[in-house]
């Protein structure tokens, strides 16, 4: 789980700022808090929602987490810039971004961070957080071709292991963090740390995350989709994969492209490929070395009739397509996953957004999952839905830098109408039109 994320000189955040998931003394919604984590952290929030006007920097909080993940894993949820420093400096005096994250992995607390400057990592560090101190595991510095490292309290075992990891440090290029190099080599040192980043789920507005290939083979996943599509009143009663001919698929994808895809796919009976087109989703498989195709469709019941009709993706609403991308997260939170979403409410009715939050909290009851999201939906500013310490705002200061702050900074009565107070500007983070 995430305990804290901080950033400095990163995109629109000039000054050092942090998002803390440590719970305050708020007593409401105890089901939204994990208790007795690992000393010195006792209570951690399951949920954080970030509000603010357009261009305030909300998405850059998500990108900060994604940038750390991408640095460690080489995998990003969206295109991330090579130049990350705050550009509205006059004069330009600092091009180094600082990113840092505290998290729990395998019952241990860690702090990992680095400096980043135009494609290079001049400094990188990892600490274990103990009840009494920060235990240095490594601190790496890169400058003028020199790659020095202080291994701190790292336990290598035999001396030859220490020499090997010294070699790994020197072999790690300047444009790659050491933690990424350890992961690339599948080395055991701090495996629980770098594998933690692989489990982060980050969803942007343009993310297409529907797990349709898995759904084709998993009745449990089909049931998860079916239940939520029905409960969200989409008009869909079922999902069906129907047989189609190759010529039908060629109406959605150029024939040469499809033929190359067939030729370059091993004709094995267990080989399945998802074909993603603007209006359809197809599953391509092989039987007796011959390709076959299934089209994913949505079943709608015709009113006052026992008949049913099939809809393609192109015939469903933007909100339904967005819901298809979000439904997997309802399963993720049952499996100790951290789900981070930019614009949770995009294309969704406010009641659906509320349903997703409530379902995530309920499904995470016996896990250590978290949901962090940005939103414009002021209906979520509801003390009956979420805790006050789970509400965050982002605004621009007079120097056009983003400022992230918690509702807890305001002395707010428990019965306060947060929605109206926010729209009236009592908490800032609104557009001044």
C-alpha positions as CSV (number, residue, x, y, z in Angstrom):
1,X,0.0,0.0,0.0
2,X,1.0,3.6,-0.5
3,X,1.8,5.6,2.6
4,X,3.0,8.9,1.1
5,X,4.1,10.3,-2.3
6,X,6.1,13.5,-2.6
7,X,7.3,15.6,-5.6
8,X,9.4,18.7,-6.1
9,X,10.1,20.6,-9.4
10,X,8.0,18.0,-11.2
11,X,5.8,19.3,-14.0
12,X,3.4,21.9,-12.5
13,X,4.6,21.2,-8.9
14,X,7.5,23.6,-8.2
15,X,7.7,23.5,-4.4
16,X,7.9,20.2,-2.5
17,X,4.5,18.8,-1.8
18,X,3.1,15.5,-0.8
19,X,0.0,13.3,-0.8
20,X,-0.3,11.4,2.5
21,X,-2.4,8.3,2.9
22,X,-1.9,8.3,6.7
23,X,-5.3,8.6,8.4
24,X,-6.0,11.4,10.8
25,X,-8.2,11.3,13.9
26,X,-11.4,11.5,11.9
27,X,-13.8,8.9,13.3
28,X,-16.2,8.5,10.4
29,X,-16.1,5.6,8.0
30,X,-13.8,3.3,10.0
31,X,-14.2,0.8,7.1
32,X,-12.1,3.2,4.9
33,X,-9.0,2.8,7.1
34,X,-6.5,0.0,7.5
35,X,-5.4,-0.4,11.1
36,X,-2.3,-1.8,12.8
37,X,-0.1,-1.6,9.6
38,X,3.6,-1.7,10.5
39,X,5.2,0.5,13.1
40,X,5.5,3.5,13.0
41,X,2.5,3.7,10.7
42,X,-0.7,2.7,12.4
43,X,-3.6,3.8,10.2
44,X,-3.6,4.2,6.4
45,X,-6.5,5.3,4.2
46,X,-8.0,3.0,1.6
47,X,-9.2,6.0,-0.5
48,X,-8.1,9.4,-1.6
49,X,-10.0,11.7,-4.0
50,X,-8.3,14.8,-5.5
51,X,-10.4,17.8,-6.8
52,X,-9.5,21.0,-8.5
53,X,-10.1,23.0,-11.7
54,X,-8.9,22.2,-15.1
55,X,-5.1,22.7,-15.6
56,X,-4.6,22.9,-11.8
57,X,-2.2,19.9,-11.7
58,X,-4.5,17.1,-10.5
59,X,-3.3,14.7,-13.3
60,X,0.3,15.5,-12.5
61,X,-0.1,13.9,-9.1
62,X,-1.1,10.7,-11.0
63,X,1.8,11.2,-13.4
64,X,4.2,11.5,-10.5
65,X,3.3,8.1,-9.2
66,X,3.3,6.7,-12.8
67,X,6.8,8.3,-13.4
68,X,8.2,6.5,-10.4
69,X,6.6,3.2,-11.6
70,X,7.9,3.7,-15.1
71,X,11.4,4.4,-13.9
72,X,11.4,1.1,-12.0
73,X,9.5,-1.1,-14.4
74,X,10.0,0.5,-17.8
75,X,6.2,0.5,-18.1
76,X,4.0,3.7,-18.1
77,X,0.3,4.2,-18.4
78,X,0.6,7.1,-20.8
79,X,3.3,9.1,-22.6
80,X,5.5,10.8,-20.0
81,X,7.7,13.7,-20.8
82,X,11.5,13.5,-20.8
83,X,11.8,17.0,-19.4
84,X,9.9,17.1,-16.1
85,X,11.1,20.2,-14.3
86,X,8.8,23.1,-13.6
87,X,9.2,25.3,-16.6
88,X,7.7,28.6,-15.3
89,X,10.9,29.5,-13.4
90,X,12.4,32.9,-14.0
91,X,15.2,32.6,-14.4
92,X,15.5,28.8,-15.0
93,X,17.7,27.7,-12.1
94,X,16.9,24.1,-11.4
95,X,16.2,21.2,-13.9
96,X,16.3,18.4,-11.4
97,X,13.0,16.8,-10.4
98,X,12.7,14.9,-7.1
99,X,10.2,12.1,-6.6
100,X,9.8,9.9,-3.5
101,X,7.3,7.3,-2.3
102,X,6.7,5.5,1.0
103,X,5.0,2.2,0.7
104,X,4.4,-1.2,2.4
105,X,5.6,-4.4,0.7
106,X,5.7,-7.8,2.4
107,X,5.1,-6.4,5.9
108,X,8.0,-3.9,5.5
109,X,7.9,-0.2,5.1
110,X,10.2,1.4,2.5
111,X,11.0,4.9,1.2
112,X,12.3,5.0,-2.4
113,X,13.2,8.1,-4.4
114,X,15.4,9.7,-6.9
115,X,16.5,12.9,-8.6
116,X,15.8,13.0,-12.4
117,X,17.2,15.4,-14.9
118,X,16.4,15.2,-18.6
119,X,16.6,11.5,-19.0
120,X,19.2,10.8,-16.3
121,X,19.1,9.8,-12.6
122,X,21.9,11.6,-10.8
123,X,20.8,10.3,-7.4
124,X,18.7,7.4,-6.1
125,X,18.0,6.0,-2.6
126,X,16.1,3.3,-0.8
127,X,15.4,3.2,2.9
128,X,13.6,0.7,5.2
129,X,11.4,2.6,7.6
130,X,11.6,1.1,11.1
131,X,9.8,2.2,14.3
132,X,12.8,4.3,15.4
133,X,14.6,5.3,12.3
134,X,15.2,5.2,8.6
135,X,17.6,2.3,7.7
136,X,19.7,3.1,4.6
137,X,19.7,0.2,2.1
138,X,21.4,2.1,-0.7
139,X,22.2,5.6,-1.9
140,X,23.5,6.0,-5.4
141,X,25.1,9.0,-7.0
142,X,26.1,9.5,-10.6
143,X,28.2,12.4,-11.7
144,X,30.8,13.0,-14.4
145,X,31.0,9.3,-15.3
146,X,31.4,8.2,-11.7
147,X,28.8,5.9,-10.2
148,X,29.3,5.7,-6.4
149,X,27.0,3.8,-4.0
150,X,26.6,3.5,-0.3
151,X,25.0,0.1,0.4
152,X,24.1,1.1,4.0
153,X,22.7,-1.8,6.0
154,X,22.2,-4.0,2.9
155,X,22.8,-7.7,3.9
156,X,24.5,-9.4,0.9
157,X,25.6,-12.6,2.5
158,X,28.9,-13.9,1.0
159,X,31.5,-11.3,0.1
160,X,31.3,-12.3,-3.6
161,X,27.7,-11.2,-3.7
162,X,28.8,-7.7,-2.5
163,X,31.4,-7.6,-5.3
164,X,28.8,-8.7,-7.8
165,X,26.3,-6.0,-6.8
166,X,29.1,-3.4,-6.9
167,X,29.6,-4.5,-10.6
168,X,25.8,-4.2,-11.2
169,X,25.9,-0.6,-9.9
170,X,28.8,0.4,-12.2
171,X,27.1,-1.4,-15.1
172,X,23.8,0.5,-14.6
173,X,23.7,3.3,-17.2
174,X,23.0,6.9,-16.1
175,X,19.6,6.9,-17.8
176,X,18.4,3.9,-15.7
177,X,17.8,3.6,-11.9
178,X,19.6,0.8,-10.1
179,X,16.2,-0.6,-9.0
180,X,15.3,-1.0,-12.7
181,X,18.6,-2.7,-13.4
182,X,18.0,-5.2,-10.5
183,X,14.5,-5.9,-12.0
184,X,15.8,-6.3,-15.6
185,X,18.4,-8.9,-14.3
186,X,15.7,-10.6,-12.1
187,X,18.1,-10.4,-9.2
188,X,16.9,-11.3,-5.7
189,X,18.2,-8.2,-4.0
190,X,15.1,-6.0,-3.1
191,X,12.9,-8.2,-5.3
192,X,9.9,-7.4,-3.0
193,X,10.5,-3.7,-3.6
194,X,10.7,-3.7,-7.4
195,X,7.9,-6.2,-7.8
196,X,5.6,-4.0,-5.7
197,X,5.7,-1.4,-8.5
198,X,4.6,-4.0,-11.0
199,X,1.3,-4.4,-9.1
200,X,0.3,-0.7,-9.4
201,X,-2.7,-0.2,-11.7
202,X,-2.8,3.3,-13.3
203,X,-5.8,4.3,-15.5
204,X,-6.0,7.4,-17.6
205,X,-9.0,8.7,-19.5
206,X,-7.7,7.1,-22.7
207,X,-6.7,3.8,-21.0
208,X,-8.4,0.8,-22.6
209,X,-8.1,-1.8,-19.9
210,X,-11.0,-4.1,-20.6
211,X,-9.5,-7.6,-20.0
212,X,-11.5,-9.1,-22.9
213,X,-9.0,-11.9,-23.8
214,X,-9.1,-13.2,-20.2
215,X,-12.8,-12.7,-20.1
216,X,-13.2,-15.1,-23.1
217,X,-11.7,-17.9,-21.2
218,X,-12.8,-17.1,-17.6
219,X,-16.4,-17.6,-16.6
220,X,-15.7,-15.8,-13.3
221,X,-14.5,-12.7,-15.1
222,X,-17.5,-12.8,-17.4
223,X,-19.7,-12.9,-14.4
224,X,-18.0,-9.9,-12.8
225,X,-18.6,-7.9,-16.0
226,X,-22.2,-9.2,-16.3
227,X,-23.1,-8.4,-12.7
228,X,-21.8,-4.9,-12.8
229,X,-23.2,-4.0,-16.3
230,X,-26.6,-5.1,-15.0
231,X,-26.4,-3.4,-11.6
232,X,-25.2,-0.1,-13.3
233,X,-28.4,-0.1,-15.4
234,X,-26.6,-0.1,-18.8
235,X,-29.4,-2.1,-20.5
236,X,-26.9,-4.9,-21.1
237,X,-28.1,-8.3,-19.8
238,X,-25.2,-10.5,-21.0
239,X,-22.0,-10.7,-22.9
240,X,-21.6,-13.1,-25.9
241,X,-18.7,-14.1,-28.1
242,X,-20.2,-14.9,-31.5
243,X,-18.6,-16.7,-34.4
244,X,-17.7,-14.5,-37.4
245,X,-15.9,-15.1,-40.6
246,X,-12.5,-13.7,-41.5
247,X,-14.1,-11.5,-44.1
248,X,-16.3,-9.9,-41.4
249,X,-13.1,-9.0,-39.4
250,X,-11.6,-7.5,-42.6
251,X,-14.4,-4.9,-42.6
252,X,-12.8,-3.5,-39.5
253,X,-9.1,-4.1,-40.2
254,X,-7.2,-3.9,-43.5
255,X,-6.9,-7.4,-45.1
256,X,-3.1,-7.3,-45.4
257,X,-2.8,-6.4,-41.7
258,X,-5.0,-9.3,-40.7
259,X,-3.2,-11.7,-42.9
260,X,0.2,-10.7,-41.5
261,X,-1.3,-11.1,-38.0
262,X,-2.4,-14.6,-38.8
263,X,0.9,-15.5,-40.4
264,X,2.9,-14.2,-37.4
265,X,0.9,-16.0,-34.8
266,X,1.8,-19.6,-33.8
267,X,-1.1,-21.8,-34.9
268,X,-1.5,-23.4,-31.5
269,X,-4.8,-24.5,-30.1
270,X,-4.2,-22.4,-26.9
271,X,-3.0,-19.3,-28.8
272,X,-5.4,-16.4,-28.5
273,X,-5.1,-12.9,-29.8
274,X,-7.2,-9.8,-29.1
275,X,-7.9,-7.7,-32.2
276,X,-8.8,-4.2,-31.1
277,X,-10.6,-2.0,-33.7
278,X,-12.3,1.4,-33.2
279,X,-15.8,-0.3,-33.3
280,X,-15.3,-3.9,-32.3
281,X,-13.3,-6.4,-30.3
282,X,-12.4,-9.8,-31.8
283,X,-10.7,-12.9,-30.4
284,X,-8.5,-14.8,-32.9
285,X,-7.6,-18.3,-32.1
286,X,-6.6,-21.5,-33.9
287,X,-8.2,-25.0,-34.1
288,X,-6.4,-27.7,-36.1
289,X,-4.0,-24.9,-37.2
290,X,-6.8,-23.0,-38.9
291,X,-7.8,-19.5,-37.6
292,X,-11.2,-18.8,-36.1
293,X,-12.7,-15.5,-35.0
294,X,-15.1,-14.5,-32.3
295,X,-16.7,-11.0,-31.9
296,X,-17.5,-9.7,-28.5
297,X,-21.1,-8.5,-28.4
298,X,-23.5,-7.2,-25.7
299,X,-26.9,-8.8,-25.3
300,X,-29.9,-6.5,-24.9
301,X,-33.4,-7.7,-24.1
302,X,-36.2,-6.4,-26.3
303,X,-39.0,-4.9,-24.1
304,X,-42.3,-6.8,-24.0
305,X,-40.7,-9.7,-25.8
306,X,-38.6,-12.8,-25.1
307,X,-36.3,-11.9,-28.0
308,X,-32.8,-10.5,-27.6
309,X,-30.5,-8.4,-29.8
310,X,-26.8,-8.1,-30.0
311,X,-24.9,-4.8,-29.9
312,X,-21.4,-4.2,-31.0
313,X,-18.9,-1.8,-29.2
314,X,-19.7,0.9,-31.7
315,X,-23.4,0.9,-30.7
316,X,-22.7,1.3,-26.9
317,X,-22.4,4.7,-25.2
318,X,-19.1,6.3,-24.2
319,X,-20.2,5.8,-20.6
320,X,-20.6,2.1,-21.1
321,X,-17.2,1.8,-22.7
322,X,-15.7,3.7,-19.9
323,X,-17.4,1.3,-17.4
324,X,-16.0,-1.7,-19.2
325,X,-12.5,-0.2,-18.7
326,X,-13.2,0.3,-14.9
327,X,-14.9,-2.9,-14.0
328,X,-11.6,-4.9,-13.7
329,X,-10.6,-2.6,-10.9
330,X,-13.5,-4.0,-8.8
331,X,-11.7,-7.3,-9.0
332,X,-8.3,-5.7,-8.5
333,X,-9.3,-4.3,-5.1
334,X,-10.1,-7.9,-4.0
335,X,-6.5,-8.8,-4.7
336,X,-4.3,-6.3,-2.8
337,X,-3.9,-4.0,-5.8
338,X,-3.5,-0.2,-5.7
339,X,-5.7,1.4,-8.3
340,X,-4.9,5.0,-9.4
341,X,-7.3,6.7,-11.8
342,X,-7.2,10.0,-13.6
343,X,-10.7,11.4,-14.0
344,X,-12.6,8.7,-12.3
345,X,-16.0,10.3,-13.3
346,X,-15.2,10.7,-17.0
347,X,-18.3,9.8,-19.1
348,X,-20.0,8.4,-16.0
349,X,-23.3,9.4,-14.3
350,X,-22.6,10.6,-10.7
351,X,-24.5,7.7,-9.2
352,X,-22.2,5.2,-11.1
353,X,-19.1,7.0,-9.8
354,X,-20.5,6.7,-6.3
355,X,-21.3,3.1,-6.9
356,X,-17.7,2.3,-8.0
357,X,-16.3,4.0,-4.9
358,X,-18.6,2.2,-2.5
359,X,-18.0,-1.2,-4.2
360,X,-14.2,-0.7,-4.1
361,X,-14.4,0.0,-0.3
362,X,-16.6,-3.0,0.2
363,X,-14.4,-5.3,-1.9
364,X,-11.3,-4.2,-0.1
365,X,-12.6,-5.3,3.3
366,X,-10.1,-8.2,3.7
367,X,-7.3,-6.8,1.5
368,X,-4.7,-4.0,1.5
369,X,-6.0,-2.4,-1.7
370,X,-6.3,1.4,-2.2
371,X,-8.1,3.7,-4.7
372,X,-6.5,7.1,-5.5
373,X,-8.4,9.1,-8.1
374,X,-8.9,12.6,-9.5
375,X,-12.4,13.9,-10.1
376,X,-14.5,16.9,-11.1
377,X,-17.7,15.4,-9.6
378,X,-18.6,17.6,-6.6
379,X,-21.3,15.1,-5.6
380,X,-18.5,13.0,-4.2
381,X,-17.8,15.7,-1.7
382,X,-20.2,13.9,0.6
383,X,-19.3,13.1,4.2
384,X,-21.7,10.2,4.1
385,X,-19.6,8.7,1.3
386,X,-16.0,9.4,2.2
387,X,-13.9,10.7,5.1
388,X,-12.7,14.3,5.3
389,X,-9.0,13.2,5.4
390,X,-9.6,11.4,2.1
391,X,-10.4,14.6,0.3
392,X,-7.6,16.6,-1.4
393,X,-7.5,19.8,-3.5
394,X,-5.1,21.1,-6.1
395,X,-4.8,24.8,-7.0
396,X,-2.3,27.1,-8.7
397,X,-0.5,29.7,-6.6
398,X,0.6,33.2,-7.8
399,X,3.7,31.8,-9.4
400,X,1.5,29.3,-11.4
401,X,2.8,26.4,-9.5
402,X,0.4,23.6,-8.3
403,X,-0.3,23.3,-4.6
404,X,-1.8,20.1,-3.1
405,X,-3.6,20.3,0.2
406,X,-6.0,18.3,2.3
407,X,-9.5,19.2,3.5
408,X,-8.2,18.5,6.9
409,X,-6.3,21.8,6.8
410,X,-9.7,23.5,7.2
411,X,-11.7,23.4,10.5
412,X,-14.8,21.9,9.0
413,X,-17.8,20.8,11.0
414,X,-19.0,17.3,10.5
415,X,-22.4,18.5,9.3
416,X,-20.9,21.0,6.8
417,X,-22.3,20.8,3.3
418,X,-18.9,20.2,1.6
419,X,-20.2,20.4,-1.9
420,X,-21.7,23.9,-1.5
421,X,-18.7,25.1,0.5
422,X,-16.4,24.0,-2.2
423,X,-18.4,25.6,-5.0
424,X,-18.6,28.8,-3.0
425,X,-14.8,28.9,-2.9
426,X,-14.2,28.2,0.8
427,X,-11.6,25.6,0.0
428,X,-10.1,27.2,-3.1
429,X,-9.3,24.9,-6.0
430,X,-12.1,26.2,-8.2
431,X,-11.8,28.1,-11.6
432,X,-12.2,31.9,-11.3
433,X,-14.4,32.8,-14.3
